[in-house]
Amino acid sequence: MFRRLRAAGGEVTIHVDGKPVRAAAGDSVAAAMLAAGFTALHSSAVSASPRAPHCMIGNCFECLVEIDGLPDRQACLTTVAEGMQVRRQMDEAPMEGAGV
Ligand code: FES
């Protein structure tokens, strides 16, 4: 479970899979989602296993989500904005021929 270490300087509302989520102004989308209890942001294209943010600095690509209709955005490098629409990219089936 995650908790904030400092007081927020204002709040915005984003929507994750259609659900309203309050976030601190200046949060990354990944931080806001983790604080709201979303641990899996997308699933592996190879195995369809759930994936969670790891590095939070733009290196691992484990935080890919759809933001305002654009897929494969790095949630850790994107700052929340009022009314932002975020969709987790959770595929149900592994990629064909992946051998898993
Ligand atoms: S959490 Fe690693 S690139 Fe976003």
Backbone and ligand atoms as CSV (ligand in chain L), in Angstrom:
chain,resi,resn,atom,element,x,y,z
A,1,MET,N,N,0.844,-1.180,0.000
A,1,MET,CA,C,0.000,0.000,0.000
A,1,MET,C,C,0.883,1.235,0.000
A,2,PHE,N,N,0.457,2.257,-0.726
A,2,PHE,CA,C,1.217,3.496,-0.826
A,2,PHE,C,C,0.512,4.600,-0.060
A,3,ARG,N,N,1.281,5.536,0.486
A,3,ARG,CA,C,0.708,6.713,1.143
A,3,ARG,C,C,1.589,7.914,0.824
A,4,ARG,N,N,0.995,9.085,0.904
A,4,ARG,CA,C,1.737,10.306,0.591
A,4,ARG,C,C,2.621,10.704,1.763
A,5,LEU,N,N,3.807,11.251,1.450
A,5,LEU,CA,C,4.732,11.704,2.483
A,5,LEU,C,C,4.601,13.195,2.747
A,6,ARG,N,N,3.913,13.922,1.865
A,6,ARG,CA,C,3.775,15.366,2.026
A,6,ARG,C,C,2.338,15.767,1.716
A,7,ALA,N,N,1.966,16.955,2.205
A,7,ALA,CA,C,0.632,17.460,1.912
A,7,ALA,C,C,0.562,17.893,0.449
A,8,ALA,N,N,-0.551,17.643,-0.163
A,8,ALA,CA,C,-0.732,18.008,-1.567
A,8,ALA,C,C,-1.014,19.499,-1.686
A,9,GLY,N,N,-0.662,20.076,-2.837
A,9,GLY,CA,C,-0.882,21.500,-3.069
A,9,GLY,C,C,-2.121,21.775,-3.886
A,10,GLY,N,N,-3.052,20.876,-3.919
A,10,GLY,CA,C,-4.262,21.003,-4.708
A,10,GLY,C,C,-4.614,19.649,-5.280
A,11,GLU,N,N,-5.831,19.521,-5.745
A,11,GLU,CA,C,-6.272,18.229,-6.268
A,11,GLU,C,C,-6.882,18.383,-7.644
A,12,VAL,N,N,-6.815,17.315,-8.404
A,12,VAL,CA,C,-7.493,17.219,-9.694
A,12,VAL,C,C,-8.212,15.873,-9.710
A,13,THR,N,N,-9.183,15.744,-10.597
A,13,THR,CA,C,-9.864,14.471,-10.777
A,13,THR,C,C,-9.524,13.925,-12.151
A,14,ILE,N,N,-9.019,12.695,-12.167
A,14,ILE,CA,C,-8.835,11.983,-13.431
A,14,ILE,C,C,-9.822,10.819,-13.418
A,15,HIS,N,N,-9.980,10.170,-14.547
A,15,HIS,CA,C,-10.855,9.007,-14.615
A,15,HIS,C,C,-10.039,7.813,-15.087
A,16,VAL,N,N,-10.082,6.745,-14.298
A,16,VAL,CA,C,-9.361,5.520,-14.638
A,16,VAL,C,C,-10.385,4.442,-14.933
A,17,ASP,N,N,-10.387,3.964,-16.148
A,17,ASP,CA,C,-11.385,2.987,-16.585
A,17,ASP,C,C,-12.793,3.476,-16.247
A,18,GLY,N,N,-12.992,4.783,-16.391
A,18,GLY,CA,C,-14.307,5.383,-16.167
A,18,GLY,C,C,-14.603,5.751,-14.738
A,19,LYS,N,N,-13.727,5.391,-13.800
A,19,LYS,CA,C,-13.977,5.695,-12.387
A,19,LYS,C,C,-13.223,6.962,-11.986
A,20,PRO,N,N,-13.877,7.892,-11.292
A,20,PRO,CA,C,-13.179,9.107,-10.856
A,20,PRO,C,C,-12.121,8.790,-9.803
A,21,VAL,N,N,-10.962,9.405,-9.956
A,21,VAL,CA,C,-9.853,9.223,-9.016
A,21,VAL,C,C,-9.315,10.601,-8.672
A,22,ARG,N,N,-9.283,10.931,-7.377
A,22,ARG,CA,C,-8.711,12.198,-6.924
A,22,ARG,C,C,-7.198,12.039,-6.879
A,23,ALA,N,N,-6.492,13.025,-7.409
A,23,ALA,CA,C,-5.039,12.989,-7.440
A,23,ALA,C,C,-4.494,14.326,-6.985
A,24,ALA,N,N,-3.301,14.317,-6.456
A,24,ALA,CA,C,-2.634,15.566,-6.089
A,24,ALA,C,C,-2.128,16.246,-7.355
A,25,ALA,N,N,-2.332,17.544,-7.449
A,25,ALA,CA,C,-1.792,18.293,-8.586
A,25,ALA,C,C,-0.287,18.073,-8.635
A,26,GLY,N,N,0.211,17.766,-9.818
A,26,GLY,CA,C,1.637,17.516,-9.980
A,26,GLY,C,C,2.025,16.054,-9.921
A,27,ASP,N,N,1.091,15.204,-9.473
A,27,ASP,CA,C,1.362,13.760,-9.475
A,27,ASP,C,C,1.587,13.275,-10.898
A,28,SER,N,N,2.382,12.242,-11.039
A,28,SER,CA,C,2.375,11.513,-12.307
A,28,SER,C,C,1.117,10.647,-12.316
A,29,VAL,N,N,0.711,10.253,-13.505
A,29,VAL,CA,C,-0.450,9.366,-13.614
A,29,VAL,C,C,-0.176,8.061,-12.866
A,30,ALA,N,N,1.034,7.537,-12.969
A,30,ALA,CA,C,1.368,6.283,-12.278
A,30,ALA,C,C,1.250,6.453,-10.767
A,31,ALA,N,N,1.766,7.546,-10.222
A,31,ALA,CA,C,1.688,7.776,-8.777
A,31,ALA,C,C,0.235,7.896,-8.331
A,32,ALA,N,N,-0.578,8.608,-9.109
A,32,ALA,CA,C,-1.987,8.762,-8.764
A,32,ALA,C,C,-2.700,7.418,-8.789
A,33,MET,N,N,-2.381,6.592,-9.781
A,33,MET,CA,C,-3.037,5.285,-9.877
A,33,MET,C,C,-2.604,4.371,-8.740
A,34,LEU,N,N,-1.323,4.367,-8.409
A,34,LEU,CA,C,-0.856,3.535,-7.295
A,34,LEU,C,C,-1.494,3.993,-5.986
A,35,ALA,N,N,-1.553,5.313,-5.767
A,35,ALA,CA,C,-2.152,5.837,-4.533
A,35,ALA,C,C,-3.629,5.488,-4.434
A,36,ALA,N,N,-4.285,5.324,-5.594
A,36,ALA,CA,C,-5.710,4.978,-5.614
A,36,ALA,C,C,-5.943,3.471,-5.570
A,37,GLY,N,N,-4.870,2.689,-5.535
A,37,GLY,CA,C,-5.025,1.245,-5.399
A,37,GLY,C,C,-4.947,0.454,-6.691
A,38,PHE,N,N,-4.657,1.128,-7.785
A,38,PHE,CA,C,-4.479,0.400,-9.054
A,38,PHE,C,C,-3.031,-0.078,-9.119
A,39,THR,N,N,-2.801,-1.343,-8.987
A,39,THR,CA,C,-1.427,-1.837,-9.016
A,39,THR,C,C,-1.034,-2.353,-10.388
A,40,ALA,N,N,-1.952,-2.934,-11.134
A,40,ALA,CA,C,-1.667,-3.403,-12.495
A,40,ALA,C,C,-2.159,-2.348,-13.470
A,41,LEU,N,N,-1.234,-1.819,-14.274
A,41,LEU,CA,C,-1.613,-0.754,-15.219
A,41,LEU,C,C,-1.822,-1.286,-16.622
A,42,HIS,N,N,-1.115,-2.357,-16.947
A,42,HIS,CA,C,-1.303,-2.987,-18.254
A,42,HIS,C,C,-0.917,-4.442,-18.126
A,43,SER,N,N,-1.106,-5.192,-19.204
A,43,SER,CA,C,-0.686,-6.591,-19.184
A,43,SER,C,C,0.345,-6.817,-20.279
A,44,SER,N,N,1.174,-7.816,-20.037
A,44,SER,CA,C,2.227,-8.156,-20.985
A,44,SER,C,C,1.627,-8.586,-22.316
A,45,ALA,N,N,2.171,-8.070,-23.415
A,45,ALA,CA,C,1.692,-8.474,-24.738
A,45,ALA,C,C,2.066,-9.922,-25.025
A,46,VAL,N,N,3.079,-10.434,-24.362
A,46,VAL,CA,C,3.551,-11.797,-24.608
A,46,VAL,C,C,2.766,-12.802,-23.776
A,47,SER,N,N,2.686,-12.575,-22.476
A,47,SER,CA,C,2.073,-13.573,-21.598
A,47,SER,C,C,0.710,-13.163,-21.060
A,48,ALA,N,N,0.329,-11.906,-21.245
A,48,ALA,CA,C,-0.909,-11.340,-20.709
A,48,ALA,C,C,-0.874,-11.220,-19.184
A,49,SER,N,N,0.314,-11.374,-18.567
A,49,SER,CA,C,0.411,-11.224,-17.112
A,49,SER,C,C,0.309,-9.740,-16.744
A,50,PRO,N,N,-0.308,-9.456,-15.588
A,50,PRO,CA,C,-0.449,-8.059,-15.172
A,50,PRO,C,C,0.911,-7.434,-14.881
A,51,ARG,N,N,1.069,-6.174,-15.239
A,51,ARG,CA,C,2.336,-5.476,-15.055
A,51,ARG,C,C,2.098,-4.211,-14.243
A,52,ALA,N,N,3.072,-3.862,-13.402
A,52,ALA,CA,C,2.972,-2.688,-12.538
A,52,ALA,C,C,4.171,-1.782,-12.772
A,53,PRO,N,N,4.010,-0.486,-12.492
A,53,PRO,CA,C,5.146,0.424,-12.610
A,53,PRO,C,C,6.308,-0.070,-11.758
A,54,HIS,N,N,7.515,0.084,-12.284
A,54,HIS,CA,C,8.692,-0.411,-11.575
A,54,HIS,C,C,9.675,0.718,-11.280
A,55,CYS,N,N,10.132,1.408,-12.321
A,55,CYS,CA,C,11.223,2.370,-12.117
A,55,CYS,C,C,10.716,3.776,-11.763
A,56,MET,N,N,9.578,4.156,-12.278
A,56,MET,CA,C,8.992,5.492,-12.092
A,56,MET,C,C,9.870,6.617,-12.653
A,57,ILE,N,N,10.779,6.280,-13.562
A,57,ILE,CA,C,11.625,7.311,-14.179
A,57,ILE,C,C,11.715,7.154,-15.693
A,58,GLY,N,N,10.826,6.348,-16.278
A,58,GLY,CA,C,10.777,6.280,-17.731
A,58,GLY,C,C,11.663,5.243,-18.385
A,59,ASN,N,N,12.223,4.327,-17.619
A,59,ASN,CA,C,13.143,3.352,-18.215
A,59,ASN,C,C,12.545,1.982,-18.497
A,60,CYS,N,N,11.587,1.528,-17.695
A,60,CYS,CA,C,11.175,0.116,-17.785
A,60,CYS,C,C,9.968,-0.127,-18.688
A,61,PHE,N,N,9.185,0.861,-18.970
A,61,PHE,CA,C,7.980,0.743,-19.801
A,61,PHE,C,C,6.946,-0.226,-19.207
A,62,GLU,N,N,6.940,-0.382,-17.898
A,62,GLU,CA,C,5.956,-1.232,-17.243
A,62,GLU,C,C,4.716,-0.449,-16.809
A,63,CYS,N,N,4.612,0.786,-17.251
A,63,CYS,CA,C,3.505,1.647,-16.811
A,63,CYS,C,C,2.649,2.117,-17.983
A,64,LEU,N,N,2.680,1.415,-19.089
A,64,LEU,CA,C,1.968,1.885,-20.282
A,64,LEU,C,C,0.458,1.848,-20.080
A,65,VAL,N,N,-0.190,2.969,-20.389
A,65,VAL,CA,C,-1.642,3.092,-20.314
A,65,VAL,C,C,-2.108,3.942,-21.492
A,66,GLU,N,N,-3.396,3.914,-21.710
A,66,GLU,CA,C,-3.996,4.814,-22.699
A,66,GLU,C,C,-4.402,6.092,-21.973
A,67,ILE,N,N,-3.984,7.233,-22.505
A,67,ILE,CA,C,-4.327,8.532,-21.909
A,67,ILE,C,C,-5.000,9.385,-22.962
A,68,ASP,N,N,-6.219,9.795,-22.662
A,68,ASP,CA,C,-7.010,10.623,-23.583
A,68,ASP,C,C,-7.002,10.062,-24.996
A,69,GLY,N,N,-7.171,8.735,-25.080
A,69,GLY,CA,C,-7.313,8.067,-26.368
A,69,GLY,C,C,-6.014,7.672,-27.041
A,70,LEU,N,N,-4.866,8.053,-26.469
A,70,LEU,CA,C,-3.583,7.695,-27.060
A,70,LEU,C,C,-2.986,6.510,-26.303
A,71,PRO,N,N,-2.760,5.365,-26.966
A,71,PRO,CA,C,-2.241,4.183,-26.275
A,71,PRO,C,C,-0.738,4.274,-26.004
A,72,ASP,N,N,-0.295,3.401,-25.109
A,72,ASP,CA,C,1.132,3.203,-24.818
A,72,ASP,C,C,1.833,4.463,-24.332
A,73,ARG,N,N,1.146,5.225,-23.497
A,73,ARG,CA,C,1.772,6.399,-22.859
A,73,ARG,C,C,2.399,5.955,-21.548
A,74,GLN,N,N,3.555,6.492,-21.228
A,74,GLN,CA,C,4.224,6.142,-19.982
A,74,GLN,C,C,3.584,6.939,-18.843
A,75,ALA,N,N,2.867,6.235,-17.983
A,75,ALA,CA,C,2.140,6.890,-16.893
A,75,ALA,C,C,3.074,7.565,-15.903
A,76,CYS,N,N,4.301,7.071,-15.769
A,76,CYS,CA,C,5.228,7.668,-14.797
A,76,CYS,C,C,5.793,8.988,-15.281
A,77,LEU,N,N,5.692,9.267,-16.585
A,77,LEU,CA,C,6.254,10.502,-17.142
A,77,LEU,C,C,5.176,11.507,-17.522
A,78,THR,N,N,3.926,11.186,-17.217
A,78,THR,CA,C,2.808,12.053,-17.591
A,78,THR,C,C,2.177,12.635,-16.336
A,79,THR,N,N,2.047,13.944,-16.289
A,79,THR,CA,C,1.455,14.612,-15.125
A,79,THR,C,C,-0.065,14.625,-15.254
A,80,VAL,N,N,-0.739,14.381,-14.144
A,80,VAL,CA,C,-2.201,14.382,-14.156
A,80,VAL,C,C,-2.739,15.752,-14.550
A,81,ALA,N,N,-3.913,15.742,-15.171
A,81,ALA,CA,C,-4.603,16.983,-15.530
A,81,ALA,C,C,-6.090,16.771,-15.287
A,82,GLU,N,N,-6.773,17.825,-14.908
A,82,GLU,CA,C,-8.199,17.748,-14.620
A,82,GLU,C,C,-8.954,17.128,-15.796
A,83,GLY,N,N,-9.749,16.106,-15.499
A,83,GLY,CA,C,-10.591,15.472,-16.507
A,83,GLY,C,C,-9.884,14.463,-17.400
A,84,MET,N,N,-8.612,14.201,-17.138
A,84,MET,CA,C,-7.851,13.249,-17.954
A,84,MET,C,C,-8.532,11.876,-17.928
A,85,GLN,N,N,-8.598,11.238,-19.096
A,85,GLN,CA,C,-9.197,9.909,-19.199
A,85,GLN,C,C,-8.076,8.881,-19.373
A,86,VAL,N,N,-7.985,7.980,-18.426
A,86,VAL,CA,C,-6.935,6.963,-18.435
A,86,VAL,C,C,-7.595,5.590,-18.543
A,87,ARG,N,N,-7.047,4.754,-19.381
A,87,ARG,CA,C,-7.549,3.384,-19.500
A,87,ARG,C,C,-6.378,2.426,-19.343
A,88,ARG,N,N,-6.548,1.463,-18.426
A,88,ARG,CA,C,-5.518,0.430,-18.286
A,88,ARG,C,C,-5.555,-0.454,-19.526
A,89,GLN,N,N,-4.406,-0.879,-19.972
A,89,GLN,CA,C,-4.302,-1.709,-21.173
A,89,GLN,C,C,-4.147,-3.165,-20.741
A,90,MET,N,N,-5.273,-3.769,-20.340
A,90,MET,CA,C,-5.262,-5.141,-19.833
A,90,MET,C,C,-5.797,-6.073,-20.909
A,91,ASP,N,N,-4.895,-6.720,-21.633
A,91,ASP,CA,C,-5.291,-7.683,-22.647
A,91,ASP,C,C,-5.588,-9.018,-21.981
A,92,GLU,N,N,-6.578,-9.687,-22.501
A,92,GLU,CA,C,-7.013,-10.947,-21.891
A,92,GLU,C,C,-6.168,-12.134,-22.325
A,93,ALA,N,N,-5.720,-12.133,-23.563
A,93,ALA,CA,C,-5.031,-13.310,-24.082
A,93,ALA,C,C,-3.592,-12.969,-24.466
A,94,PRO,N,N,-2.661,-13.931,-24.279
A,94,PRO,CA,C,-1.299,-13.689,-24.703
A,94,PRO,C,C,-1.202,-13.620,-26.229
A,95,MET,N,N,-0.128,-13.009,-26.691
A,95,MET,CA,C,0.112,-12.871,-28.110
A,95,MET,C,C,0.212,-14.260,-28.743
A,96,GLU,N,N,-0.403,-14.432,-29.901
A,96,GLU,CA,C,-0.374,-15.722,-30.582
A,96,GLU,C,C,1.064,-16.100,-30.931
A,97,GLY,N,N,1.433,-17.358,-30.669
A,97,GLY,CA,C,2.774,-17.822,-30.977
A,97,GLY,C,C,3.809,-17.482,-29.924
A,98,ALA,N,N,3.367,-16.931,-28.773
A,98,ALA,CA,C,4.319,-16.540,-27.740
A,98,ALA,C,C,4.893,-17.746,-27.013
A,99,GLY,N,N,4.226,-18.901,-27.075
A,99,GLY,CA,C,4.750,-20.105,-26.451
A,99,GLY,C,C,4.691,-20.106,-24.941
A,100,VAL,N,N,3.742,-19.370,-24.377
A,100,VAL,CA,C,3.607,-19.369,-22.918
A,100,VAL,C,C,2.291,-19.962,-22.497
L,1,FES,S1,S,7.472,2.940,-14.395
L,1,FES,FE1,FE,9.220,2.473,-15.574
L,1,FES,S2,S,8.893,3.539,-17.425
L,1,FES,FE2,FE,7.234,4.105,-16.185
